[in-house]
Amino acid sequence: MRFSAILFLVISSSLLFARGPKYTKPDVTVPENWQAPPPWQQAAPKDSIPKGAWWKLFNDPELDQYEDRAMANSQTLKASVARLAEARSFASITASDLYPHLSGGASAQRERLSGNRPLLGGTTAQLHPVTQSDFQIPFDLNYEVDLFGRVRNAVAAANASYQASSADLENVRLSVSAELAGDFFQLRELDAEMEVVRKAIDFEQKGMNLVQNRHTGGAASGLDVAQQQTVLDSTIAQLALLQQQRDQFQHAIAALQGLPASSFIAPVRALAVEPPAVPLMMPSELLERRPDIAEAERNVAAQNARIGVARAAFYPNIPLVGSGGFESRAISTLISAPSAFWSIGLQAIEPILNGGRNRATLENVRATYDENVASYRESALVAFQQVEDALSGLNALAAAFQAQTRAVADADRALNLANARYSGGLVTYLDVITAQEQLLTSQRLATQILGQRLTTDVLLVKALGGGWDSASLSAIGIKPSLKQAVQQ
C-alpha cells in the first residue's frame, strides 16, 4: 500500500477514536416550588428581570447613572474581562495542536574544507582543499495524529474553561452591580435617617428653649434643663455617627464606579421609593439563570474532558514528521527540481515504565472531577438558600414595616400627650423626654426597615441571577477553522 494511503487511513482513524468520556451534567436535587407564601409567585414570561440592566426595576435615574458608570469603569470588571481574554487565548493555543505545524527558514554558507581532512576508511589518498557554498531553504512539518483523543479532549477542556470564565465575568458583573445598588440604598436610607434625626434635633432644641424659659420663670427645675440638654446632645452625637456611615458608603460607591473617593459626592436625597415586585422563576430554572452555577458546571465539563487527556497518556503518541526544501551549492540553481529534497515518516512512542506517573495523573484528574461535581451541587444548594432567605426576608420586612409605621404614629401621639400633660403640670419632664426618645427610635427604625426592604430586593435579584441566561454560553468556544490552520 502506498504511504499516502496509509497516512490517510491513520488520520481518518484519529477522527473516529478521538473521543473523550461522555459528559453528563451532574444531577441536582431541585425543589418543586418556593416555600415563600404569596405574593411571591412565579412571574409571567413578559414580567422577567431586565437582561443586562436589572437595576432598572427600581426606576431610579441616579442609580442607573451609577450602574452604567460602574459597568464601564469598574477595575474589578476590567480584571475579569482580561481573565476572559486569557481563557480565550489559552483555548486558541490548545486548539493550535489540531493543525500541522510548519516552519521554514533560509541559510547561506561559504566554507573551505581542509586538504588534510580525515576520510572514512583511513585512506591516505592525497586530498585537496575545497572551497564551496551551501544554500538552503528548509521546511519542517510536525503533526500529532490524535488517534486517542489527547488533543481533542484538551481542546474540549479549554473551551469549557473558556465558557466558565465567561460565566465568571457575568457573575462578577452581577456582584459589582448588586453591591453598588445595595450601597446606594444604604446611602439613601442614611439620608432619610439623618433627616429624621435633624428634625428631632430641631424639636428637641425647641423643647430646650421651652424648658429654659420655664426654668427662668421658676416653673421648671434645673434637673429638667439638664435632662433635656442630655437628650439634645445625645441626638447630635447620633447625627455625627450617621454622617460617618454615610461617608463610608459614598466612598464605596465611588470605588465601585472606578472613581477616586475624593472626587465623588452623592447628593443628599431621602429614601422615597417602594420596593418593586421582583419577578420570580421556578426553582428548576434557577440552575440556568445563575452565572456562578453555570461556571461551576462548566468547570465540571472541563475536568471531564481532562480525564480523556489523562487516559490518552496510556496509549502511543503518534507524531507525523516531515522535512523538505531546496539545497544547492550555487544560488542560481537553488530553486530547481534537482535541488529539492524531502522526507516524511510516522513514529509511535509508547509509554512503558514511568514510575506510575500516568496512573497517578488519571487518579488526580478523577478526584478533581469529583471535587468539581460537589462544588457544583453546593453552589446550587446555596442558590436555593439565598432565594429563600431573600423571599422570607421580604415578607418579614413588609410585615415589620406596616407594624412600625403604626408604632411611629403611636409614638407621635404619645409625645403630644406628654407635652400637653407637662404643660398642665400633670407629669414631670422625664415623661416628655421618654416620649421624645421613643418617637425618634420608632422613626429611625421605620426608615431602617424600608432601607432593608430595598437592599433585600437587590439580594433577591442577585440570587435569581439578574436576568442572565446560561444559553448565551453555547456560542462561546474556539472551533476548528481553516483560518486558524494557516495562521502563524
C-alpha positions, 0 to 999 in steps of 0.5 A: 500500500502506498504511504499516502494511503496509509497516512490517510487511513491513520488520520481518518482513524484519529477522527473516529477514536478521538473521543473523550468520556461522555459528559453528563451534567451532574444531577441536582436535587431541585425543589418543586416550588418556593416555600415563600407564601404569596405574593411571591409567585412565579412571574409571567414570561413578559414580567422577567428581570431586565437582561443586562440592566436589572437595576432598572426595576427600581426606576431610579435615574441616579442609580442607573447613572451609577450602574452604567458608570460602574459597568464601564469603569469598574477595575474589578470588571476590567480584571475579569474581562482580561481573565476572559481574554486569557481563557480565550487565548489559552483555548486558541493555543490548545486548539493550535495542536489540531493543525500541522505545524510548519516552519521554514527558514533560509541559510547561506554558507561559504566554507573551505574544507581542509586538504588534510581532512580525515576520510572514512576508511583511513585512506591516505589518498592525497586530498585537496582543499575545497572551497564551496557554498551551501544554500538552503531553504528548509521546511519542517512539518510536525503533526500529532495524529490524535488517534486517542483523543489527547488533543481533542479532549484538551481542546474540549477542556479549554473551551469549557474553561473558556465558557466558565470564565465567561460565566465568571465575568457575568457573575462578577458583573452581577456582584459589582452591580448588586453591591453598588445598588445595595450601597446606594440604598444604604446611602439613601436610607442614611439620608432619610435617617439623618433627616429624621434625626435633624428634625428631632434635633430641631424639636428637641432644641425647641423643647430646650428653649421651652424648658429654659424659659420655664426654668427662668420663670421658676416653673421648671427645675434645673434637673429638667434643663439638664435632662433635656440638654442630655437628650439634645446632645445625645441626638447630635452625637447620633447625627455625627455617627450617621454622617460617618456611615454615610461617608463610608458608603459614598466612598464605596460607591465611588470605588465601585464606579472606578472613581477616586473617593475624593472626587465623588459626592452623592447628593443628599436625597431621602429614601422615597421609593417602594420596593418593586415586585421582583419577578420570580422563576421556578426553582428548576430554572434557577440552575440556568439563570445563575452565572456562578452555577453555570461556571461551576458546571462548566468547570465540571465539563472541563475536568471531564474532558481532562480525564480523556487527556489523562487516559490518552497518556496510556496509549502511543503518541503518534507524531507525523514528521516531515522535512523538505526544501531546496539545497544547492551549492550555487544560488542560481540553481537553488530553486530547481527540481534537482535541488529539492529534497524531502522526507516524511515518516510516522513514529509511535512512542509508547509509554512503558515504565514511568514510575506510575506517573500516568496512573497517578495523573488519571487518579488526580484528574478523577478526584478533581472531577469529583471535587468539581461535581460537589462544588457544583451541587453546593453552589446550587444548594446555596442558590436555593438558600439565598432565594429563600432567605431573600423571599422570607426576608421580604415578607418579614420586612413588609410585615415589620414595616406596616407594624412600625409605621403604626408604632411611629404614629403611636409614638407621635401621639404619645409625645403630644400627650406628654407635652400637653400633660407637662404643660398642665403640670400633670407629669414631670419632664422625664415623661416628655423626654421618654416620649421624645426618645421613643418617637425618634427610635420608632422613626429611625427604625421605620426608615431602617426597615424600608432601607432593608426592604430595598437592599433585600430586593437587590439580594433577591435579584442577585440570587435569581441571577439578574436576568442572565441566561446560561444559553448565551454560553453555547456560542462561546468556544474556539472551533476548528477553522481553516483560518486558524490552520494557516495562521502563524 
